[in-house]
Amino acid sequence: MLQVAFIRENRADVINRLKKRNLDASQMIDDVITLDEERRELQTKLDNTLAESNSISKEIGNLFKSGKAAEANVLKEKTTQLKEDSKALGEQLNAKAEALNNLLYKIPNVPHQSVPNGNSDEDNEEIFIEGDIPKLHDGALPHWELAKKYDIIDFELGNKITGAGFPVYKGKGARLQRALIAYFLDKNTAAGYTEYQLPHLVNEASGFGTGQLPDKEGQMYHVGEDNLYLIPTAEVPGTNIFRDELLSENDLPIGITGYTPCFRREAGSYGAHVRGLNRLHQFDKVEIIRVEHPDNSYKAFEGMIDHVKDILKELKLPYRILRLCGGDVTFASALTYDFEVFSTAQDRWLEISSVSNFETFQANRLKLRFKNKDGKTQLCHTLNGSSLALPRVLAGILENYQTEDGIKIPEVLVPYTGFDKI
Protein backbone atom coordinates (compact mmCIF):
# COMPACT_ATOMS: atom_id res chain seq x y z
CA MET A 1 0.00 0.00 0.00
CA LEU A 2 1.01 3.61 -0.35
CA GLN A 3 2.83 5.24 2.53
CA VAL A 4 0.84 7.85 4.42
CA ALA A 5 3.81 10.22 4.52
CA PHE A 6 4.13 9.94 0.73
CA ILE A 7 0.43 10.68 0.28
CA ARG A 8 0.56 13.61 2.68
CA GLU A 9 3.64 15.17 1.06
CA ASN A 10 2.56 14.50 -2.55
CA ARG A 11 -1.22 14.80 -2.42
CA ALA A 12 -1.73 16.48 -5.81
CA ASP A 13 0.76 14.22 -7.59
CA VAL A 14 -0.80 11.05 -6.15
CA ILE A 15 -4.31 12.12 -7.22
CA ASN A 16 -3.08 13.11 -10.67
CA ARG A 17 -1.16 9.85 -11.25
CA LEU A 18 -4.07 7.73 -10.07
CA LYS A 19 -6.16 9.42 -12.78
CA LYS A 20 -4.11 7.31 -15.23
CA ARG A 21 -6.02 4.36 -13.77
CA ASN A 22 -9.24 6.23 -14.62
CA LEU A 23 -9.74 6.63 -10.87
CA ASP A 24 -10.75 9.83 -9.13
CA ALA A 25 -9.10 9.18 -5.78
CA SER A 26 -9.30 12.74 -4.43
CA GLN A 27 -11.89 11.89 -1.75
CA MET A 28 -10.02 8.76 -0.62
CA ILE A 29 -6.73 10.65 -0.49
CA ASP A 30 -8.28 13.48 1.54
CA ASP A 31 -9.87 10.91 3.87
CA VAL A 32 -6.45 9.28 4.37
CA ILE A 33 -4.91 12.63 5.30
CA THR A 34 -7.79 13.44 7.68
CA LEU A 35 -7.70 10.02 9.35
CA ASP A 36 -3.95 10.26 9.73
CA GLU A 37 -4.23 13.71 11.36
CA GLU A 38 -6.87 12.37 13.74
CA ARG A 39 -4.73 9.32 14.47
CA ARG A 40 -1.70 11.47 15.24
CA GLU A 41 -3.75 13.76 17.50
CA LEU A 42 -4.99 10.73 19.44
CA GLN A 43 -1.44 9.37 19.64
CA THR A 44 -0.22 12.70 21.06
CA LYS A 45 -3.04 12.74 23.64
CA LEU A 46 -2.28 9.15 24.62
CA ASP A 47 1.44 9.82 24.90
CA ASN A 48 0.81 12.90 27.05
CA THR A 49 -1.67 11.04 29.25
CA LEU A 50 0.75 8.15 29.78
CA ALA A 51 3.60 10.55 30.49
CA GLU A 52 1.47 12.40 33.05
CA SER A 53 0.44 9.11 34.64
CA ASN A 54 4.05 7.95 34.90
CA SER A 55 5.13 11.28 36.38
CA ILE A 56 2.37 11.21 39.01
CA SER A 57 3.21 7.58 39.87
CA LYS A 58 6.78 8.62 40.66
CA GLU A 59 5.48 11.54 42.71
CA ILE A 60 3.18 9.19 44.66
CA GLY A 61 6.15 7.00 45.48
CA ASN A 62 8.12 9.97 46.76
CA LEU A 63 5.18 11.19 48.87
CA PHE A 64 4.79 7.79 50.55
CA LYS A 65 8.51 7.75 51.29
CA SER A 66 8.16 11.21 52.85
CA GLY A 67 5.25 10.09 55.01
CA LYS A 68 2.68 12.15 53.14
CA ALA A 69 0.18 9.35 52.65
CA ALA A 70 -2.89 11.62 52.45
CA GLU A 71 -1.44 13.62 49.57
CA ALA A 72 -0.32 10.40 47.87
CA ASN A 73 -3.83 8.91 48.08
CA VAL A 74 -5.31 12.02 46.48
CA LEU A 75 -2.93 11.64 43.55
CA LYS A 76 -3.75 7.93 43.30
CA GLU A 77 -7.32 8.85 42.48
CA LYS A 78 -6.02 10.99 39.66
CA THR A 79 -3.90 8.13 38.27
CA THR A 80 -6.98 5.92 38.25
CA GLN A 81 -8.75 8.46 36.05
CA LEU A 82 -5.68 8.79 33.83
CA LYS A 83 -5.55 5.02 33.35
CA GLU A 84 -9.20 5.02 32.30
CA ASP A 85 -8.48 7.90 29.92
CA SER A 86 -5.47 6.02 28.52
CA LYS A 87 -7.55 2.92 27.91
CA ALA A 88 -10.25 4.90 26.10
CA LEU A 89 -7.68 6.80 24.03
CA GLY A 90 -5.94 3.51 23.15
CA GLU A 91 -9.21 2.02 21.91
CA GLN A 92 -9.96 5.14 19.84
CA LEU A 93 -6.44 5.09 18.45
CA ASN A 94 -6.70 1.42 17.42
CA ALA A 95 -10.07 2.04 15.74
CA LYS A 96 -8.68 5.06 13.88
CA ALA A 97 -5.57 3.14 12.78
CA GLU A 98 -7.73 0.23 11.57
CA ALA A 99 -9.97 2.60 9.59
CA LEU A 100 -6.89 4.21 8.05
CA ASN A 101 -5.37 0.85 7.08
CA ASN A 102 -8.66 -0.41 5.63
CA LEU A 103 -8.80 2.68 3.42
CA LEU A 104 -5.15 2.39 2.38
CA TYR A 105 -5.74 -1.24 1.37
CA LYS A 106 -8.31 -0.03 -1.19
CA ILE A 107 -6.03 2.48 -2.93
CA PRO A 108 -3.98 1.04 -5.82
CA ASN A 109 -0.36 1.84 -6.51
CA VAL A 110 0.42 5.07 -8.33
CA PRO A 111 1.49 4.35 -11.92
CA HIS A 112 5.01 5.14 -13.06
CA GLN A 113 5.35 8.31 -15.11
CA SER A 114 5.96 6.25 -18.28
CA VAL A 115 2.60 4.41 -18.04
CA PRO A 116 0.43 5.53 -20.98
CA ASN A 117 -3.14 6.69 -20.56
CA GLY A 118 -5.83 4.23 -21.59
CA ASN A 119 -8.93 2.34 -20.57
CA SER A 120 -8.22 -1.28 -21.50
CA ASP A 121 -5.75 -3.71 -23.08
CA GLU A 122 -6.59 -2.16 -26.45
CA ASP A 123 -4.72 0.97 -25.32
CA ASN A 124 -1.50 -0.80 -24.33
CA GLU A 125 1.63 0.45 -26.08
CA GLU A 126 3.70 -1.90 -28.24
CA ILE A 127 7.37 -1.09 -27.56
CA PHE A 128 9.23 -4.07 -29.05
CA ILE A 129 8.64 -6.89 -31.51
CA GLU A 130 10.98 -9.65 -32.64
CA GLY A 131 10.93 -12.94 -34.54
CA ASP A 132 9.56 -14.13 -37.84
CA ILE A 133 6.01 -15.40 -37.99
CA PRO A 134 6.20 -18.80 -39.68
CA LYS A 135 4.18 -19.61 -42.77
CA LEU A 136 2.19 -22.74 -42.00
CA HIS A 137 1.07 -25.41 -44.43
CA ASP A 138 -2.50 -25.59 -45.67
CA GLY A 139 -4.74 -27.20 -43.10
CA ALA A 140 -2.68 -26.04 -40.09
CA LEU A 141 -4.58 -26.53 -36.84
CA PRO A 142 -5.02 -24.61 -33.59
CA HIS A 143 -3.32 -26.21 -30.59
CA TRP A 144 -6.49 -27.80 -29.16
CA GLU A 145 -6.96 -29.72 -32.40
CA LEU A 146 -3.27 -30.68 -32.46
CA ALA A 147 -3.52 -31.87 -28.85
CA LYS A 148 -6.35 -34.18 -29.83
CA LYS A 149 -4.71 -35.33 -33.06
CA TYR A 150 -1.47 -36.37 -31.35
CA ASP A 151 -3.11 -37.39 -28.04
CA ILE A 152 -0.92 -35.16 -25.88
CA ILE A 153 -3.50 -33.09 -23.95
CA ASP A 154 -6.96 -34.31 -22.97
CA PHE A 155 -9.35 -31.47 -22.17
CA GLU A 156 -12.40 -33.72 -21.92
CA LEU A 157 -10.70 -35.99 -19.38
CA GLY A 158 -9.79 -32.98 -17.26
CA ASN A 159 -13.39 -31.84 -17.43
CA LYS A 160 -14.52 -35.31 -16.30
CA ILE A 161 -12.10 -35.40 -13.36
CA THR A 162 -12.49 -31.80 -12.19
CA GLY A 163 -14.18 -29.42 -14.61
CA ALA A 164 -13.44 -27.05 -17.47
CA GLY A 165 -10.04 -25.41 -17.30
CA PHE A 166 -8.18 -28.38 -15.77
CA PRO A 167 -6.48 -30.22 -18.67
CA VAL A 168 -4.68 -33.55 -18.44
CA TYR A 169 -1.26 -33.72 -20.16
CA LYS A 170 -0.34 -37.12 -21.58
CA GLY A 171 2.71 -38.89 -23.01
CA LYS A 172 4.90 -36.50 -24.98
CA GLY A 173 2.64 -33.63 -23.95
CA ALA A 174 3.50 -34.26 -20.29
CA ARG A 175 7.20 -34.68 -21.19
CA LEU A 176 7.18 -31.38 -23.09
CA GLN A 177 5.51 -29.67 -20.15
CA ARG A 178 8.15 -31.01 -17.76
CA ALA A 179 10.92 -30.04 -20.19
CA LEU A 180 9.72 -26.44 -20.31
CA ILE A 181 9.65 -26.21 -16.50
CA ALA A 182 13.19 -27.60 -16.19
CA TYR A 183 14.48 -25.37 -18.99
CA PHE A 184 12.98 -22.22 -17.47
CA LEU A 185 14.37 -23.04 -14.02
CA ASP A 186 17.82 -23.76 -15.45
CA LYS A 187 17.82 -20.45 -17.32
CA ASN A 188 16.79 -18.59 -14.20
CA THR A 189 19.31 -20.21 -11.87
CA ALA A 190 22.07 -19.65 -14.45
CA ALA A 191 21.14 -15.96 -14.32
CA GLY A 192 21.70 -15.90 -10.55
CA TYR A 193 18.23 -16.64 -9.18
CA THR A 194 18.05 -19.05 -6.22
CA GLU A 195 15.53 -21.84 -6.76
CA TYR A 196 12.79 -22.39 -4.16
CA GLN A 197 10.05 -24.99 -3.85
CA LEU A 198 7.11 -23.07 -2.43
CA PRO A 199 3.78 -23.92 -0.77
CA HIS A 200 0.74 -23.99 -3.02
CA LEU A 201 -1.54 -22.56 -0.34
CA VAL A 202 -1.06 -19.32 1.56
CA ASN A 203 -2.65 -17.64 4.55
CA GLU A 204 -4.60 -14.41 4.51
CA ALA A 205 -1.62 -12.32 5.64
CA SER A 206 0.34 -13.48 2.58
CA GLY A 207 -2.52 -12.52 0.26
CA PHE A 208 -2.65 -9.04 1.79
CA GLY A 209 1.14 -8.76 1.70
CA THR A 210 1.41 -8.94 -2.08
CA GLY A 211 -1.87 -7.16 -2.84
CA GLN A 212 -4.05 -10.06 -4.04
CA LEU A 213 -6.31 -9.37 -1.07
CA PRO A 214 -8.66 -7.65 -0.92
CA ASP A 215 -8.40 -6.68 -4.63
CA LYS A 216 -8.57 -10.16 -6.22
CA GLU A 217 -10.39 -12.14 -3.55
CA GLY A 218 -13.07 -13.27 -6.00
CA GLN A 219 -10.45 -14.73 -8.36
CA MET A 220 -8.77 -16.92 -5.72
CA TYR A 221 -9.82 -20.40 -4.61
CA HIS A 222 -10.51 -20.26 -0.87
CA VAL A 223 -10.33 -23.16 1.59
CA GLY A 224 -12.88 -21.89 4.08
CA GLU A 225 -12.33 -24.32 6.94
CA ASP A 226 -8.63 -23.44 7.18
CA ASN A 227 -8.89 -19.89 5.79
CA LEU A 228 -6.18 -20.61 3.22
CA TYR A 229 -5.98 -19.63 -0.43
CA LEU A 230 -4.69 -21.61 -3.41
CA ILE A 231 -1.97 -19.48 -4.97
CA PRO A 232 -2.76 -17.58 -8.19
CA THR A 233 1.00 -17.23 -8.82
CA ALA A 234 4.30 -18.10 -7.12
CA GLU A 235 4.70 -14.35 -6.57
CA VAL A 236 2.54 -14.67 -3.44
CA PRO A 237 4.47 -17.30 -1.41
CA GLY A 238 7.79 -16.24 -2.96
CA THR A 239 7.56 -12.57 -2.01
CA ASN A 240 6.14 -13.39 1.43
CA ILE A 241 9.38 -15.17 2.29
CA PHE A 242 10.57 -11.66 3.11
CA ARG A 243 7.54 -10.46 5.07
CA ASP A 244 8.48 -8.70 8.35
CA GLU A 245 12.18 -8.85 7.46
CA LEU A 246 14.74 -6.14 8.20
CA LEU A 247 17.59 -6.69 5.76
CA SER A 248 21.03 -5.18 5.51
CA GLU A 249 21.85 -3.14 2.42
CA ASN A 250 24.55 -5.75 1.76
CA ASP A 251 21.81 -8.42 1.44
CA LEU A 252 20.49 -6.69 -1.68
CA PRO A 253 19.74 -7.56 -4.39
CA ILE A 254 17.89 -10.82 -3.77
CA GLY A 255 16.62 -12.94 -6.66
CA ILE A 256 14.60 -16.14 -6.36
CA THR A 257 12.80 -18.41 -8.80
CA GLY A 258 10.30 -21.19 -8.38
CA TYR A 259 7.91 -23.44 -10.26
CA THR A 260 4.35 -23.84 -8.99
CA PRO A 261 0.96 -24.75 -10.32
CA CYS A 262 -1.30 -21.68 -10.24
CA PHE A 263 -5.03 -21.57 -9.56
CA ARG A 264 -7.40 -18.85 -10.72
CA ARG A 265 -11.17 -18.60 -10.68
CA GLU A 266 -12.01 -16.82 -13.93
CA ALA A 267 -15.44 -15.55 -14.89
CA GLY A 268 -16.93 -17.86 -17.48
CA SER A 269 -16.61 -16.76 -21.10
CA TYR A 270 -16.85 -18.53 -24.40
CA GLY A 271 -15.31 -18.48 -27.84
CA ALA A 272 -12.04 -19.38 -29.51
CA HIS A 273 -10.09 -16.85 -27.46
CA VAL A 274 -10.57 -18.97 -24.32
CA ARG A 275 -10.43 -22.42 -25.94
CA GLY A 276 -7.79 -25.02 -25.17
CA LEU A 277 -4.84 -23.64 -23.24
CA ASN A 278 -5.79 -20.01 -23.78
CA ARG A 279 -7.44 -19.67 -20.38
CA LEU A 280 -7.25 -22.21 -17.56
CA HIS A 281 -8.20 -22.51 -13.90
CA GLN A 282 -5.03 -24.50 -13.16
CA PHE A 283 -1.77 -23.95 -15.00
CA ASP A 284 1.97 -24.20 -14.47
CA LYS A 285 4.29 -21.22 -14.23
CA VAL A 286 7.89 -20.47 -13.38
CA GLU A 287 8.36 -17.14 -11.62
CA ILE A 288 11.27 -14.80 -10.95
CA ILE A 289 11.13 -12.44 -7.96
CA ARG A 290 13.53 -9.68 -6.96
CA VAL A 291 14.01 -7.61 -3.80
CA GLU A 292 15.99 -4.50 -4.70
CA HIS A 293 17.44 -1.27 -3.36
CA PRO A 294 15.11 1.56 -4.53
CA ASP A 295 17.97 3.16 -6.46
CA ASN A 296 18.50 0.00 -8.52
CA SER A 297 15.02 -1.39 -9.10
CA TYR A 298 14.42 0.01 -12.58
CA LYS A 299 17.81 -1.20 -13.76
CA ALA A 300 16.82 -4.61 -12.38
CA PHE A 301 13.46 -4.30 -14.16
CA GLU A 302 15.22 -3.83 -17.50
CA GLY A 303 17.43 -6.82 -16.68
CA MET A 304 14.35 -8.98 -16.12
CA ILE A 305 12.95 -7.85 -19.48
CA ASP A 306 16.20 -8.81 -21.20
CA HIS A 307 16.18 -12.18 -19.42
CA VAL A 308 12.70 -13.09 -20.71
CA LYS A 309 13.69 -11.85 -24.18
CA ASP A 310 16.65 -14.25 -24.14
CA ILE A 311 14.41 -17.22 -23.32
CA LEU A 312 12.03 -16.42 -26.17
CA LYS A 313 14.93 -15.97 -28.59
CA GLU A 314 16.18 -19.45 -27.70
CA LEU A 315 12.70 -20.89 -28.17
CA LYS A 316 12.58 -19.06 -31.54
CA LEU A 317 9.04 -17.84 -30.96
CA PRO A 318 7.82 -14.54 -32.46
CA TYR A 319 6.93 -12.19 -29.63
CA ARG A 320 6.23 -8.60 -28.75
CA ILE A 321 6.38 -6.46 -25.60
CA LEU A 322 3.61 -4.14 -24.46
CA ARG A 323 3.77 -1.37 -21.88
CA LEU A 324 0.46 -1.62 -20.05
CA CYS A 325 -1.72 1.48 -19.94
CA GLY A 326 -3.19 2.91 -16.77
CA GLY A 327 -6.51 1.13 -17.28
CA ASP A 328 -4.85 -2.29 -17.60
CA VAL A 329 -1.95 -2.20 -15.12
CA THR A 330 -2.58 -4.36 -12.05
CA PHE A 331 -3.64 -3.01 -8.64
CA ALA A 332 -0.22 -3.32 -6.99
CA SER A 333 2.05 -2.54 -9.94
CA ALA A 334 3.70 0.78 -10.74
CA LEU A 335 4.86 -0.40 -14.18
CA THR A 336 4.17 -3.62 -16.09
CA TYR A 337 5.45 -4.93 -19.41
CA ASP A 338 3.56 -7.84 -20.96
CA PHE A 339 5.17 -10.34 -23.32
CA GLU A 340 2.94 -11.88 -25.97
CA VAL A 341 3.79 -14.75 -28.32
CA PHE A 342 2.19 -14.91 -31.74
CA SER A 343 -0.08 -17.90 -32.26
CA THR A 344 0.07 -18.48 -36.01
CA ALA A 345 -2.79 -20.96 -36.25
CA GLN A 346 -5.07 -18.66 -34.23
CA ASP A 347 -3.70 -15.52 -35.90
CA ARG A 348 -3.53 -13.68 -32.58
CA TRP A 349 -1.18 -12.64 -29.80
CA LEU A 350 -1.20 -14.61 -26.54
CA GLU A 351 0.08 -13.16 -23.25
CA ILE A 352 2.83 -15.35 -21.78
CA SER A 353 4.55 -13.11 -19.22
CA SER A 354 4.08 -10.00 -17.14
CA VAL A 355 7.10 -8.29 -15.61
CA SER A 356 6.24 -5.71 -12.95
CA ASN A 357 7.91 -3.26 -10.60
CA PHE A 358 5.85 -2.65 -7.47
CA GLU A 359 8.30 -0.12 -6.02
CA THR A 360 7.51 0.14 -2.25
CA PHE A 361 3.81 -0.81 -2.57
CA GLN A 362 4.17 -4.48 -1.60
CA ALA A 363 7.11 -3.83 0.74
CA ASN A 364 4.99 -1.41 2.80
CA ARG A 365 2.32 -4.10 3.25
CA LEU A 366 4.96 -6.74 3.93
CA LYS A 367 7.02 -4.54 6.29
CA LEU A 368 10.00 -5.50 4.13
CA ARG A 369 12.79 -3.07 4.97
CA PHE A 370 16.54 -2.69 4.91
CA LYS A 371 19.07 -0.59 6.81
CA ASN A 372 21.09 1.62 4.49
CA LYS A 373 24.73 2.53 4.95
CA ASP A 374 23.76 5.43 7.20
CA GLY A 375 21.77 3.12 9.47
CA LYS A 376 18.44 4.53 8.30
CA THR A 377 15.56 2.08 7.71
CA GLN A 378 14.02 2.15 4.23
CA LEU A 379 11.41 0.12 2.37
CA CYS A 380 12.74 -2.23 -0.32
CA HIS A 381 11.41 -2.39 -3.87
CA THR A 382 9.89 -5.67 -5.06
CA LEU A 383 9.60 -6.95 -8.63
CA ASN A 384 8.37 -10.13 -10.24
CA GLY A 385 7.90 -11.68 -13.65
CA SER A 386 6.70 -14.84 -15.36
CA SER A 387 9.65 -16.75 -16.72
CA LEU A 388 7.46 -18.20 -18.12
CA ALA A 389 3.78 -19.15 -17.91
CA LEU A 390 3.52 -22.51 -19.63
CA PRO A 391 0.06 -22.89 -21.24
CA ARG A 392 0.35 -20.25 -23.94
CA VAL A 393 4.06 -20.92 -24.49
CA LEU A 394 3.08 -24.53 -25.13
CA ALA A 395 0.23 -23.40 -27.38
CA GLY A 396 2.66 -21.22 -29.33
CA ILE A 397 5.13 -24.08 -29.75
CA LEU A 398 2.48 -26.55 -30.88
CA GLU A 399 1.01 -24.14 -33.42
CA ASN A 400 4.15 -22.44 -34.73
CA TYR A 401 6.26 -25.60 -34.92
CA GLN A 402 3.63 -27.81 -36.57
CA THR A 403 4.40 -29.43 -39.92
CA GLU A 404 2.40 -31.74 -42.15
CA ASP A 405 4.01 -34.79 -40.55
CA GLY A 406 4.27 -33.75 -36.91
CA ILE A 407 5.28 -31.05 -34.45
CA LYS A 408 8.95 -30.16 -34.20
CA ILE A 409 10.47 -29.54 -30.79
CA PRO A 410 12.46 -26.30 -30.34
CA GLU A 411 16.14 -27.19 -30.51
CA VAL A 412 16.90 -25.82 -27.05
CA LEU A 413 14.31 -28.19 -25.51
CA VAL A 414 15.47 -31.43 -27.16
CA PRO A 415 18.03 -32.23 -24.42
CA TYR A 416 15.14 -31.96 -21.93
CA THR A 417 12.49 -33.90 -23.87
CA GLY A 418 14.71 -36.64 -25.31
CA PHE A 419 12.82 -36.38 -28.64
CA ASP A 420 12.75 -33.83 -31.44
CA LYS A 421 9.25 -34.38 -32.85
CA ILE A 422 5.73 -35.26 -31.78
Number of C-alpha atoms within 10 A of each C-alpha: 26 21 13 17 11 11 17 17 11 12 16 12 13 20 20 17 20 20 18 23 26 13 15 14 18 16 10 15 21 15 15 21 19 14 18 20 13 17 21 15 13 19 17 13 17 21 15 13 18 18 12 13 21 14 12 18 17 10 16 21 13 14 17 14 11 10 10 13 15 11 13 20 14 11 17 17 10 14 21 12 12 19 14 12 16 19 14 12 19 17 13 17 20 14 13 18 17 13 15 20 17 12 16 19 16 15 19 21 25 27 26 18 10 12 23 19 18 19 16 14 15 11 17 23 18 14 10 11 14 15 14 11 16 16 10 16 10 8 9 18 20 22 26 19 14 19 20 13 12 15 15 20 25 18 21 16 15 16 14 11 11 11 13 18 24 23 23 16 19 16 12 18 21 15 17 23 18 15 18 24 22 17 16 24 23 14 16 24 16 10 12 12 19 16 17 13 12 17 14 18 21 18 17 15 15 24 23 20 25 25 26 22 18 13 17 14 15 14 16 20 17 19 12 8 6 8 11 18 20 18 25 26 23 30 23 24 24 24 24 22 13 17 21 15 14 16 18 14 19 11 12 15 15 14 19 19 28 25 23 21 18 21 23 20 17 13 7 7 10 7 6 10 13 13 16 23 23 18 18 20 19 17 21 21 24 27 27 27 26 25 24 26 24 14 10 12 21 18 10 18 23 11 12 23 20 12 16 21 18 13 18 20 14 12 16 19 24 21 24 20 22 20 24 26 26 30 21 19 27 21 20 24 24 23 26 26 24 23 26 23 26 27 25 23 20 18 10 11 17 22 19 23 25 23 25 25 24 27 27 27 26 28 27 21 22 25 18 25 24 22 17 14 10 7 10 8 15 20 23 29 25 26 28 26 26 25 30 25 25 23 22 25 26 18 26 28 23 26 26 27 19 24 17 10 8 14 18 18 20 16 13 14 18 15 11 17 21 13 15 14 16 17
